[in-house]
Amino acid sequence: MNTNLIRRGIVVLILFVSTLQIQAQNKKNTTKVLPRVTILATGGTIAGAGESATKAAYTAGKVPIDILLSAVPQIHDLAKVKGEQIAQIGSQDMSVEVWLKLSKRINEIFAENAADGIVITHGTDTMEETATFLDLTVFFDKPVVLVGAMRPSTAMSQDGNKNLLDAVMVAADPSSQGKGVVVAMNELVFDARDVTKTITTSTATFQSRNFGPIGLIYDGKVNYYYQSLRNPEKKFDVSKATSLPQVEVIYGYADASPVTVDALLNTNVKGIVYAGMGNGNFNAAVGKSLENASKKGIVVCRSNRAGAGRITLFNEVDDAALGFVVGDDLNPQKARILLMLSLMETNNRDKIQSNFFDY
């Protein structure tokens, strides 16, 4: 056998292998590294199914997360996505138990550096409350995005797939870091503190009545325009909590009876949020019952039923004399959450009032 021929063949083989290695390395270097997004599913209309594509009736929370993901393959171009089923309920059945489970899981995922962003699929009825709770209890600056749908997955013009794609886009975008928990719906991004559901059936239901959306989602891009300054570094630690102090919301109206307030005085209620008229006002009979509740150690927080605007101290109500706190511009359901979390730490009215002005 010709020795020179063998040597020449070996050299050619080495050069060929080296070329393949260089090509593989170049391909590896040019491959885009996608962010990691974990989707935590809780059910809701986005996972709902109905018998007809043209009728409104449906059952929430029927479609599991893996089926939702398979319906939107484009999300895999945006991020490395994986899903976990946390609950499978309509959001009218959302509970403190599920809130705590979500908060603990999110903090765990980020503490382990297991994701760069998190998306939570959720029903729209209580989405704003879950967003507020998580905004107050998640300790990391990485994106947390809540998303849902107003039409079930089986509807002819369902909005869930596009909303889910947009939510993953928001969670994967580096500019979403440090924005706090947000809601991504109908091509808009809302701050958790201000967003609320405003219309029972419209896809444009979510609004921030005081300040508007903080960003827009359009043509495959996320653009931010505003950011809330009411987003303190202090968070509430619920890592060991199994429940929260009980706080009830009472709705104000003309000629309201104090019977609802009175019924709570001998219960285990720790706080009452009063959704008052105008600037958190109440009639004389209700005011007397709320004062009695305050004297019994129940923290009374004045909010409003108007849906927007602040509740001011020392206007028509002498809050200091009555021992009340005001909810600033939080709506009643969000004031309830902040009061529950505050009561975990203190019963001091001044400290609780500071929380409402700081958050």
MARNUKOL-981949 format. One record per residue (C-alpha): residue in three letters; x, y, z. Coordinates in nm, 3 decimals, always signed. Example, Ala and Ser with C-alpha at 12.3 -4.5 7.8 and 13.67 -1.06 7.14 Angstrom:
+-----+---------+---------+---------+
|   r |      xx |      yy |      zz |
+-----+---------+---------+---------+
| ALA |  +1.230 |  -0.450 |  +0.780 |
| SER |  +1.367 |  -0.106 |  +0.714 |
+-----+---------+---------+---------+
This chain:
+-----+---------+---------+---------+
|   r |      xx |      yy |      zz |
+-----+---------+---------+---------+
| MET |  +0.000 |  +0.000 |  +0.000 |
| ASN |  +0.128 |  +0.347 |  -0.088 |
| THR |  +0.229 |  +0.523 |  +0.236 |
| ASN |  +0.207 |  +0.870 |  +0.082 |
| LEU |  -0.146 |  +0.800 |  -0.038 |
| ILE |  -0.252 |  +0.694 |  +0.311 |
| ARG |  -0.097 |  +1.004 |  +0.465 |
| ARG |  -0.266 |  +1.223 |  +0.206 |
| GLY |  -0.600 |  +1.058 |  +0.284 |
| ILE |  -0.555 |  +1.115 |  +0.658 |
| VAL |  -0.479 |  +1.484 |  +0.600 |
| VAL |  -0.791 |  +1.520 |  +0.383 |
| LEU |  -1.003 |  +1.347 |  +0.651 |
| ILE |  -0.864 |  +1.575 |  +0.925 |
| LEU |  -0.936 |  +1.882 |  +0.715 |
| PHE |  -1.289 |  +1.758 |  +0.645 |
| VAL |  -1.363 |  +1.693 |  +1.014 |
| SER |  -1.216 |  +2.032 |  +1.108 |
| THR |  -1.440 |  +2.203 |  +0.852 |
| LEU |  -1.748 |  +2.029 |  +0.992 |
| GLN |  -1.653 |  +2.135 |  +1.345 |
| ILE |  -1.603 |  +2.497 |  +1.238 |
| GLN |  -1.939 |  +2.498 |  +1.057 |
| ALA |  -2.113 |  +2.350 |  +1.360 |
| GLN |  -1.953 |  +2.608 |  +1.587 |
| ASN |  -2.049 |  +2.894 |  +1.356 |
| LYS |  -2.405 |  +2.765 |  +1.344 |
| LYS |  -2.411 |  +2.743 |  +1.723 |
| ASN |  -2.276 |  +3.095 |  +1.754 |
| THR |  -2.538 |  +3.237 |  +1.517 |
| THR |  -2.833 |  +3.049 |  +1.675 |
| LYS |  -3.051 |  +3.289 |  +1.869 |
| VAL |  -3.071 |  +3.212 |  +2.239 |
| LEU |  -3.438 |  +3.231 |  +2.324 |
| PRO |  -3.559 |  +3.348 |  +2.667 |
| ARG |  -3.722 |  +3.088 |  +2.891 |
| VAL |  -4.089 |  +3.145 |  +2.967 |
| THR |  -4.294 |  +2.930 |  +3.202 |
| ILE |  -4.671 |  +2.939 |  +3.165 |
| LEU |  -4.871 |  +2.875 |  +3.482 |
| ALA |  -5.228 |  +2.785 |  +3.392 |
| THR |  -5.526 |  +2.841 |  +3.619 |
| GLY |  -5.819 |  +2.789 |  +3.380 |
| GLY |  -6.063 |  +3.065 |  +3.289 |
| THR |  -6.232 |  +3.152 |  +2.961 |
| ILE |  -5.904 |  +3.126 |  +2.772 |
| ALA |  -5.924 |  +2.754 |  +2.856 |
| GLY |  -6.302 |  +2.743 |  +2.811 |
| ALA |  -6.496 |  +2.526 |  +2.570 |
| GLY |  -6.851 |  +2.550 |  +2.438 |
| GLU |  -7.082 |  +2.333 |  +2.232 |
| SER |  -7.109 |  +2.588 |  +1.951 |
| ALA |  -6.863 |  +2.821 |  +1.782 |
| THR |  -7.133 |  +3.085 |  +1.745 |
| LYS |  -7.302 |  +3.076 |  +2.089 |
| ALA |  -7.194 |  +3.250 |  +2.408 |
| ALA |  -7.245 |  +2.958 |  +2.648 |
| TYR |  -6.933 |  +2.771 |  +2.755 |
| THR |  -6.760 |  +2.606 |  +3.050 |
| ALA |  -6.446 |  +2.774 |  +3.182 |
| GLY |  -6.122 |  +2.592 |  +3.254 |
| LYS |  -6.185 |  +2.277 |  +3.049 |
| VAL |  -5.883 |  +2.292 |  +2.815 |
| PRO |  -5.548 |  +2.191 |  +2.974 |
| ILE |  -5.232 |  +2.395 |  +2.921 |
| ASP |  -5.067 |  +2.153 |  +2.676 |
| ILE |  -5.363 |  +2.185 |  +2.438 |
| LEU |  -5.355 |  +2.565 |  +2.467 |
| LEU |  -4.986 |  +2.569 |  +2.378 |
| SER |  -5.029 |  +2.336 |  +2.081 |
| ALA |  -5.284 |  +2.580 |  +1.937 |
| VAL |  -5.027 |  +2.860 |  +1.923 |
| PRO |  -4.706 |  +2.710 |  +1.778 |
| GLN |  -4.573 |  +3.059 |  +1.697 |
| ILE |  -4.489 |  +3.118 |  +2.062 |
| HIS |  -4.195 |  +2.879 |  +2.023 |
| ASP |  -4.034 |  +3.134 |  +1.791 |
| LEU |  -4.039 |  +3.384 |  +2.079 |
| ALA |  -3.926 |  +3.174 |  +2.374 |
| LYS |  -3.850 |  +2.833 |  +2.513 |
| VAL |  -4.191 |  +2.768 |  +2.662 |
| LYS |  -4.311 |  +2.511 |  +2.910 |
| GLY |  -4.640 |  +2.490 |  +3.095 |
| GLU |  -4.763 |  +2.392 |  +3.441 |
| GLN |  -5.124 |  +2.344 |  +3.547 |
| ILE |  -5.168 |  +2.524 |  +3.881 |
| ALA |  -5.550 |  +2.515 |  +3.884 |
| GLN |  -5.833 |  +2.452 |  +3.638 |
| ILE |  -6.116 |  +2.681 |  +3.747 |
| GLY |  -6.324 |  +2.974 |  +3.637 |
| SER |  -6.182 |  +3.285 |  +3.800 |
| GLN |  -6.504 |  +3.345 |  +3.990 |
| ASP |  -6.377 |  +3.054 |  +4.201 |
| MET |  -6.031 |  +3.207 |  +4.250 |
| SER |  -5.923 |  +3.180 |  +4.614 |
| VAL |  -5.655 |  +3.286 |  +4.860 |
| GLU |  -5.533 |  +2.926 |  +4.847 |
| VAL |  -5.460 |  +2.951 |  +4.473 |
| TRP |  -5.308 |  +3.299 |  +4.515 |
| LEU |  -5.063 |  +3.165 |  +4.772 |
| LYS |  -4.981 |  +2.867 |  +4.551 |
| LEU |  -4.911 |  +3.095 |  +4.255 |
| SER |  -4.700 |  +3.342 |  +4.452 |
| LYS |  -4.489 |  +3.068 |  +4.610 |
| ARG |  -4.438 |  +2.893 |  +4.277 |
| ILE |  -4.337 |  +3.213 |  +4.096 |
| ASN |  -4.084 |  +3.307 |  +4.365 |
| GLU |  -3.952 |  +2.950 |  +4.359 |
| ILE |  -3.907 |  +2.948 |  +3.980 |
| PHE |  -3.721 |  +3.278 |  +3.981 |
| ALA |  -3.511 |  +3.188 |  +4.286 |
| GLU |  -3.394 |  +2.875 |  +4.103 |
| ASN |  -3.332 |  +3.077 |  +3.783 |
| ALA |  -3.560 |  +2.835 |  +3.602 |
| ALA |  -3.725 |  +3.101 |  +3.383 |
| ASP |  -3.667 |  +3.450 |  +3.248 |
| GLY |  -4.036 |  +3.536 |  +3.253 |
| ILE |  -4.369 |  +3.390 |  +3.361 |
| VAL |  -4.712 |  +3.401 |  +3.197 |
| ILE |  -5.026 |  +3.317 |  +3.395 |
| THR |  -5.339 |  +3.216 |  +3.206 |
| HIS |  -5.638 |  +3.332 |  +3.408 |
| GLY |  -6.009 |  +3.403 |  +3.390 |
| THR |  -6.098 |  +3.768 |  +3.346 |
| ASP |  -6.348 |  +3.806 |  +3.633 |
| THR |  -6.083 |  +3.828 |  +3.906 |
| MET |  -5.768 |  +3.872 |  +3.699 |
| GLU |  -5.708 |  +4.222 |  +3.838 |
| GLU |  -5.716 |  +4.088 |  +4.194 |
| THR |  -5.469 |  +3.808 |  +4.127 |
| ALA |  -5.241 |  +4.055 |  +3.948 |
| THR |  -5.252 |  +4.291 |  +4.247 |
| PHE |  -5.183 |  +4.012 |  +4.496 |
| LEU |  -4.884 |  +3.887 |  +4.296 |
| ASP |  -4.753 |  +4.240 |  +4.245 |
| LEU |  -4.739 |  +4.273 |  +4.624 |
| THR |  -4.586 |  +3.932 |  +4.696 |
| VAL |  -4.341 |  +3.847 |  +4.413 |
| PHE |  -3.989 |  +3.950 |  +4.508 |
| PHE |  -3.823 |  +3.944 |  +4.165 |
| ASP |  -3.801 |  +4.204 |  +3.886 |
| LYS |  -3.845 |  +3.950 |  +3.608 |
| PRO |  -4.163 |  +3.979 |  +3.399 |
| VAL |  -4.486 |  +3.828 |  +3.529 |
| VAL |  -4.772 |  +3.861 |  +3.279 |
| LEU |  -5.136 |  +3.768 |  +3.332 |
| VAL |  -5.346 |  +3.690 |  +3.027 |
| GLY |  -5.694 |  +3.564 |  +2.953 |
| ALA |  -5.972 |  +3.579 |  +2.697 |
| MET |  -6.327 |  +3.706 |  +2.672 |
| ARG |  -6.429 |  +3.432 |  +2.429 |
| PRO |  -6.373 |  +3.059 |  +2.483 |
| SER |  -6.120 |  +2.863 |  +2.281 |
| THR |  -6.396 |  +2.702 |  +2.075 |
| ALA |  -6.554 |  +3.032 |  +1.964 |
| MET |  -6.539 |  +3.133 |  +1.598 |
| SER |  -6.351 |  +3.456 |  +1.673 |
| GLN |  -6.182 |  +3.356 |  +1.996 |
| ASP |  -5.926 |  +3.602 |  +2.129 |
| GLY |  -5.726 |  +3.367 |  +2.349 |
| ASN |  -5.462 |  +3.252 |  +2.099 |
| LYS |  -5.357 |  +3.606 |  +2.004 |
| ASN |  -5.363 |  +3.719 |  +2.367 |
| LEU |  -5.146 |  +3.423 |  +2.468 |
| LEU |  -4.897 |  +3.495 |  +2.190 |
| ASP |  -4.882 |  +3.861 |  +2.298 |
| ALA |  -4.835 |  +3.766 |  +2.665 |
| VAL |  -4.539 |  +3.543 |  +2.583 |
| MET |  -4.399 |  +3.827 |  +2.372 |
| VAL |  -4.427 |  +4.062 |  +2.670 |
| ALA |  -4.272 |  +3.809 |  +2.910 |
| ALA |  -3.984 |  +3.743 |  +2.669 |
| ASP |  -3.908 |  +4.110 |  +2.605 |
| PRO |  -3.613 |  +4.247 |  +2.809 |
| SER |  -3.788 |  +4.583 |  +2.841 |
| SER |  -4.058 |  +4.416 |  +3.053 |
| GLN |  -3.812 |  +4.364 |  +3.337 |
| GLY |  -3.874 |  +4.587 |  +3.637 |
| LYS |  -4.229 |  +4.675 |  +3.530 |
| GLY |  -4.390 |  +4.473 |  +3.809 |
| VAL |  -4.675 |  +4.234 |  +3.739 |
| VAL |  -4.871 |  +4.331 |  +3.428 |
| VAL |  -5.183 |  +4.225 |  +3.241 |
| ALA |  -5.160 |  +4.179 |  +2.862 |
| MET |  -5.498 |  +4.183 |  +2.692 |
| ASN |  -5.635 |  +4.308 |  +2.360 |
| GLU |  -5.290 |  +4.431 |  +2.243 |
| LEU |  -5.246 |  +4.649 |  +2.552 |
| VAL |  -5.024 |  +4.619 |  +2.860 |
| PHE |  -5.164 |  +4.732 |  +3.195 |
| ASP |  -4.998 |  +4.787 |  +3.531 |
| ALA |  -5.139 |  +4.547 |  +3.793 |
| ARG |  -5.214 |  +4.828 |  +4.036 |
| ASP |  -5.450 |  +5.020 |  +3.808 |
| VAL |  -5.607 |  +4.770 |  +3.569 |
| THR |  -5.971 |  +4.668 |  +3.611 |
| LYS |  -6.239 |  +4.484 |  +3.418 |
| THR |  -6.493 |  +4.740 |  +3.298 |
| ILE |  -6.733 |  +4.564 |  +3.058 |
| THR |  -6.900 |  +4.227 |  +3.110 |
| THR |  -6.861 |  +4.086 |  +2.758 |
| SER |  -6.637 |  +4.306 |  +2.540 |
| THR |  -6.286 |  +4.205 |  +2.437 |
| ALA |  -6.185 |  +4.562 |  +2.525 |
| THR |  -6.298 |  +4.513 |  +2.883 |
| PHE |  -5.967 |  +4.583 |  +3.060 |
| GLN |  -5.888 |  +4.946 |  +3.125 |
| SER |  -5.687 |  +5.158 |  +3.366 |
| ARG |  -5.937 |  +5.434 |  +3.431 |
| ASN |  -5.705 |  +5.662 |  +3.623 |
| PHE |  -5.393 |  +5.650 |  +3.406 |
| GLY |  -5.439 |  +5.428 |  +3.102 |
| PRO |  -5.225 |  +5.138 |  +2.970 |
| ILE |  -4.848 |  +5.145 |  +3.015 |
| GLY |  -4.771 |  +4.985 |  +2.680 |
| LEU |  -4.891 |  +4.860 |  +2.343 |
| ILE |  -4.839 |  +4.530 |  +2.161 |
| TYR |  -4.845 |  +4.560 |  +1.784 |
| ASP |  -4.689 |  +4.390 |  +1.483 |
| GLY |  -4.474 |  +4.162 |  +1.695 |
| LYS |  -4.334 |  +4.434 |  +1.920 |
| VAL |  -4.390 |  +4.562 |  +2.272 |
| ASN |  -4.365 |  +4.936 |  +2.326 |
| TYR |  -4.379 |  +5.089 |  +2.675 |
| TYR |  -4.478 |  +5.450 |  +2.734 |
| TYR |  -4.538 |  +5.482 |  +3.108 |
| GLN |  -4.441 |  +5.317 |  +3.435 |
| SER |  -4.603 |  +5.351 |  +3.775 |
| LEU |  -4.404 |  +5.524 |  +4.047 |
| ARG |  -4.621 |  +5.352 |  +4.309 |
| ASN |  -4.426 |  +5.029 |  +4.306 |
| PRO |  -4.224 |  +5.013 |  +4.627 |
| GLU |  -3.937 |  +4.774 |  +4.686 |
| LYS |  -4.110 |  +4.643 |  +4.998 |
| LYS |  -4.309 |  +4.327 |  +4.932 |
| PHE |  -4.516 |  +4.106 |  +5.158 |
| ASP |  -4.365 |  +3.768 |  +5.242 |
| VAL |  -4.631 |  +3.496 |  +5.214 |
| SER |  -4.385 |  +3.208 |  +5.177 |
| LYS |  -4.501 |  +3.050 |  +5.503 |
| ALA |  -4.863 |  +3.170 |  +5.494 |
| THR |  -5.148 |  +2.922 |  +5.462 |
| SER |  -5.425 |  +3.182 |  +5.489 |
| LEU |  -5.478 |  +3.559 |  +5.510 |
| PRO |  -5.673 |  +3.773 |  +5.758 |
| GLN |  -6.040 |  +3.793 |  +5.663 |
| VAL |  -6.146 |  +4.123 |  +5.507 |
| GLU |  -6.494 |  +4.190 |  +5.369 |
| VAL |  -6.618 |  +4.450 |  +5.119 |
| ILE |  -6.944 |  +4.634 |  +5.185 |
| TYR |  -7.113 |  +4.833 |  +4.910 |
| GLY |  -7.261 |  +5.176 |  +4.978 |
| TYR |  -7.585 |  +5.311 |  +4.830 |
| ALA |  -7.866 |  +5.555 |  +4.905 |
| ASP |  -8.058 |  +5.477 |  +5.225 |
| ALA |  -7.824 |  +5.184 |  +5.302 |
| SER |  -7.898 |  +4.983 |  +5.615 |
| PRO |  -7.620 |  +4.919 |  +5.871 |
| VAL |  -7.731 |  +4.557 |  +5.902 |
| THR |  -7.445 |  +4.424 |  +5.687 |
| VAL |  -7.182 |  +4.601 |  +5.898 |
| ASP |  -7.352 |  +4.495 |  +6.220 |
| ALA |  -7.358 |  +4.132 |  +6.105 |
| LEU |  -6.977 |  +4.134 |  +6.083 |
| LEU |  -6.911 |  +4.271 |  +6.432 |
| ASN |  -6.925 |  +3.933 |  +6.604 |
| THR |  -6.736 |  +3.738 |  +6.340 |
| ASN |  -6.367 |  +3.675 |  +6.280 |
| VAL |  -6.343 |  +3.964 |  +6.034 |
| LYS |  -6.024 |  +4.168 |  +6.076 |
| GLY |  -6.099 |  +4.438 |  +5.823 |
| ILE |  -6.383 |  +4.603 |  +5.631 |
| VAL |  -6.347 |  +4.788 |  +5.301 |
| TYR |  -6.641 |  +5.022 |  +5.255 |
| ALA |  -6.711 |  +5.101 |  +4.889 |
| GLY |  -6.867 |  +5.435 |  +4.963 |
| MET |  -7.051 |  +5.691 |  +4.759 |
| GLY |  -6.855 |  +5.980 |  +4.610 |
| ASN |  -6.541 |  +6.035 |  +4.815 |
| GLY |  -6.598 |  +5.717 |  +5.017 |
| ASN |  -6.901 |  +5.857 |  +5.198 |
| PHE |  -7.174 |  +5.681 |  +5.399 |
| ASN |  -7.497 |  +5.775 |  +5.569 |
| ALA |  -7.520 |  +5.838 |  +5.943 |
| ALA |  -7.649 |  +5.493 |  +6.038 |
| VAL |  -7.381 |  +5.308 |  +5.843 |
| GLY |  -7.116 |  +5.549 |  +5.972 |
| LYS |  -7.212 |  +5.469 |  +6.333 |
| SER |  -7.181 |  +5.095 |  +6.268 |
| LEU |  -6.845 |  +5.141 |  +6.096 |
| GLU |  -6.727 |  +5.343 |  +6.397 |
| ASN |  -6.838 |  +5.059 |  +6.627 |
| ALA |  -6.643 |  +4.814 |  +6.411 |
| SER |  -6.332 |  +5.031 |  +6.440 |
| LYS |  -6.369 |  +5.047 |  +6.820 |
| LYS |  -6.383 |  +4.666 |  +6.826 |
| GLY |  -6.045 |  +4.651 |  +6.654 |
| ILE |  -6.169 |  +4.589 |  +6.300 |
| VAL |  -5.972 |  +4.804 |  +6.056 |
| VAL |  -6.210 |  +5.007 |  +5.839 |
| CYS |  -6.084 |  +5.126 |  +5.500 |
| ARG |  -6.284 |  +5.375 |  +5.297 |
| SER |  -6.289 |  +5.313 |  +4.921 |
| ASN |  -6.534 |  +5.417 |  +4.649 |
| ARG |  -6.786 |  +5.263 |  +4.415 |
| ALA |  -6.721 |  +5.512 |  +4.133 |
| GLY |  -6.447 |  +5.306 |  +3.970 |
| ALA |  -6.185 |  +5.581 |  +3.955 |
| GLY |  -6.037 |  +5.861 |  +4.161 |
| ARG |  -5.882 |  +5.900 |  +4.506 |
| ILE |  -6.032 |  +5.884 |  +4.852 |
| THR |  -5.893 |  +6.179 |  +5.047 |
| LEU |  -5.825 |  +6.204 |  +5.419 |
| PHE |  -6.009 |  +6.457 |  +5.635 |
| ASN |  -6.252 |  +6.578 |  +5.370 |
| GLU |  -6.610 |  +6.501 |  +5.470 |
| VAL |  -6.507 |  +6.227 |  +5.713 |
| ASP |  -6.288 |  +6.272 |  +6.021 |
| ASP |  -6.085 |  +5.956 |  +5.967 |
| ALA |  -5.849 |  +6.022 |  +6.260 |
| ALA |  -6.136 |  +6.050 |  +6.508 |
| LEU |  -6.307 |  +5.739 |  +6.372 |
| GLY |  -5.989 |  +5.534 |  +6.338 |
| PHE |  -6.042 |  +5.475 |  +5.966 |
| VAL |  -5.789 |  +5.448 |  +5.684 |
| VAL |  -5.844 |  +5.544 |  +5.320 |
| GLY |  -5.768 |  +5.332 |  +5.016 |
| ASP |  -5.631 |  +5.619 |  +4.805 |
| ASP |  -5.718 |  +5.533 |  +4.442 |
| LEU |  -5.737 |  +5.155 |  +4.479 |
| ASN |  -6.077 |  +5.012 |  +4.393 |
| PRO |  -6.253 |  +4.815 |  +4.671 |
| GLN |  -6.141 |  +4.470 |  +4.559 |
| LYS |  -5.777 |  +4.580 |  +4.541 |
| ALA |  -5.796 |  +4.773 |  +4.867 |
| ARG |  -5.917 |  +4.449 |  +5.025 |
| ILE |  -5.602 |  +4.266 |  +4.912 |
| LEU |  -5.365 |  +4.533 |  +5.039 |
| LEU |  -5.552 |  +4.544 |  +5.370 |
| MET |  -5.534 |  +4.164 |  +5.408 |
| LEU |  -5.160 |  +4.166 |  +5.347 |
| SER |  -5.107 |  +4.466 |  +5.575 |
| LEU |  -5.297 |  +4.293 |  +5.856 |
| MET |  -5.056 |  +4.001 |  +5.832 |
| GLU |  -4.791 |  +4.235 |  +5.969 |
| THR |  -4.966 |  +4.495 |  +6.184 |
| ASN |  -5.291 |  +4.635 |  +6.324 |
| ASN |  -5.143 |  +4.984 |  +6.353 |
| ARG |  -5.362 |  +5.224 |  +6.156 |
| ASP |  -5.080 |  +5.465 |  +6.078 |
| LYS |  -4.864 |  +5.190 |  +5.931 |
| ILE |  -5.155 |  +5.050 |  +5.733 |
| GLN |  -5.238 |  +5.398 |  +5.601 |
| SER |  -4.875 |  +5.438 |  +5.494 |
| ASN |  -4.904 |  +5.116 |  +5.293 |
| PHE |  -5.198 |  +5.260 |  +5.100 |
| PHE |  -5.005 |  +5.576 |  +5.020 |
| ASP |  -4.679 |  +5.394 |  +4.939 |
| TYR |  -4.821 |  +5.124 |  +4.714 |
+-----+---------+---------+---------+
